[in-house]
Amino acid sequence: MNRRIDWFSLQEEEYMALLPDAEGIIRSIIFPGLWLAASALLDGDIPSALAKPSKRIATLQAGLNSDAHQEFVQQLASFPKATL
């Protein structure tokens, strides 16, 4: 079984693999604040994939609380609203 997560980001017309950082967390570039604990995700342990057990930090929630995500939300809010 392949024990890795294949997550790519298009950068300068080339797909680059996103790898876990030193804490074992994969952080999305396109969706700032989308953070996942890679080893737990590979183990199929979704609750732990969203939380970093060693520090009892909710990984996903920490990402959503990050400055980068808050800036992303503000950027999205600045776009004109679509009308149906």
N, C-alpha and C positions, 0 to 999 in steps of 0.2 A: 504494500500500500504506500502511496505517495504521502509522506508526512510533511507537507509544506502547503502554504497558502500561496496561490498564484494570483497576485493582485498587482495590476499594472496601472501606470499613469502615463498619459501621452504628454511628452515634454519635447518641444522643438521637433515635432514630426517623428518622434521615435518613442516607442513604448518602453518604459523603464519599470523594472520590478520594484514594488514597495516592499521593503524588508522590515522586520521587527526592529525596534530600537534597543538600546542597552537594557531597558526594563521589560523587553518582550512584548511591546505594544506596537501594533501597526496603526499608523495615523494617516488617514486619507488626506490627499492634497486638494482634491476637487471639492470635498465636503469637509471644510474645517470643523473639527470637533468630533468627527467620527473616528473614535479610537476603540480598538478591540485587542484583548489579551490573546495573542496568537496561540500559545500552547494549549490553553483551555479550549479555544475554538477547534483546534485539531483533535482534541480528546472528545469532542462532542458535548462538552460541558458548557452549554450556552449561558447559564447564570454566571458562571465564573469567567466566561469570555468577556462579559460586560463589567466584571469587577476584578480588580487585582488583589487576589487573596492575601498576598504577603503584607500588604499595607492596609487591607480592608478599605481600599478606595474604590468607589464605583467608577471604573475606567470610562465607560461611556458617558456617565454623568459628568465626570471631571472634564472630558472633552467638550461636552455641551456647555459647560460653565467657563471654558477658556476664552481668553480675549479674542483669539482668532475666530472662534465660532460667533461670538457676539458681533464682531465686525462683519462677518459673513451674513448674519441675519439683518444687520442694518443695511448692507448693500442690497440684499434681496428686497427689503422693504422700500428702497428708493426707486425701484422699477415701477413704471406705470402699471396700474391694475388692469387686468384683462376684463373685457366685457363680453358677455354672451349674447 
